[in-house]
Amino acid sequence: MSSFKIRLQFRQVVALKPDEVEEQIQTSIAEQSDRCELKRFSGFLCLRIPEQDQHFWSPRLHLNLESTGEGETLIRGVYGPNANVWALFLYGYIIVGFLGFVSGIFAFCQWSIGSRPWGFWIFGGFLAAALALYAIAQIGQKLGAQQTFLLHQVYESAIGTPVTLH
């Protein structure tokens, strides 16, 4: 489950109605309660590692269940960290991206008027910060890979069919 993507995801169509899929997953998870926990909302499920086994990089599997209108359900699954960790990185990317963009414009303006373009150093610093954020996210994903694999196994056993991540 090693990937350079920030969030792994999948799509799967099953020959059950959304309510039946929810019940099937809930029943299977109840039998394996020591492996993961389930939070259930209408049309949305969240599988997570039990609290005593969680760490900062522990993943969650978010499942969105949509009826296709033909008695089938489209399941969209996304693996990701806790919402607080995801928000930390999201805001980090936004801040670094905005300040990097502004510093790049400033540096280009300095260069275009013939002044010494010292703003490129600032731009380079923000570019390095963006790369550092990405590298930290990849390290965190690798630290949570075993638990991601566990959640994936639990999901596949609940549905009864293998699914490919992309």
Secondary structure as GFF3:
##gff-version 3
##sequence-region A 1 166
A	DSSP	beta_strand	9	14	.	.	.	ID=ss1
A	DSSP	alpha_helix	18	31	.	.	.	ID=ss2
A	DSSP	beta_strand	37	41	.	.	.	ID=ss3
A	DSSP	beta_strand	44	48	.	.	.	ID=ss4
A	DSSP	three_ten_helix	51	53	.	.	.	ID=ss5
A	DSSP	beta_strand	59	67	.	.	.	ID=ss6
A	DSSP	beta_strand	73	81	.	.	.	ID=ss7
A	DSSP	alpha_helix	83	112	.	.	.	ID=ss8
A	DSSP	alpha_helix	119	143	.	.	.	ID=ss9
A	DSSP	alpha_helix	145	159	.	.	.	ID=ss10
###
